[in-house]
Amino acid sequence: MKPLLDVTVLKSINNYSLKQTTVKRLPALILFSVIAFASLITSCSSNGNVPSPATDSVAANIKMYTHTWDEIINHGKLDLFNDSSFTKNVVMHAHPDIVGIVSARAYYANYLTGFSNISFTIIDVFGQGDKLVKHWRFEGKHTGNFFGIPATGKDVSVEGATLVKMRGGKIAEEQNFIHNYEFII
């Protein structure tokens, strides 16, 4: 028995059908190609590796911030609690909140008088806009009065994270997340 359609006839029908489908989709393919090419050209001609002003601002904030805290904690430079590094009404969230440069200086003086052999390490810091996040480690020997806790002679190693808000290149607000239990045992 002879097939109803010859194989060559089927091939020609399939080729015709494929050509018709391709012709119908051609405008969409052309439009897609133009958009893809335009996107490629735009991304290649944009400033590529040149940082934007926002990126520069974040980098400047990180540099200032890490330098300030390194100098204060590792080198005891409490005089960096000033209006060049901190906003006038800087807020350090605690119980109760510490507000203002003078109060922040007095608060952090407890770390410098309460501990010797201090090592403060910023493990990582990153930011977006006017916000920074810092992962840090504080180590020292409890050899002095620390917020009213008499010296224990104990070595302390504590890690924490700090959420930071910057304003005009100055530290405006901080909130530390830390397990304080290490300090009192």
Helices and strands as residue ranges (DSSP letters): H 7-45, H 53-69, I 70-74, H 75-75, G 78-80, E 86-93, E 98-99, H 101-114, E 115-128, E 131-142, E 155-167, E 170-178, H 181-184
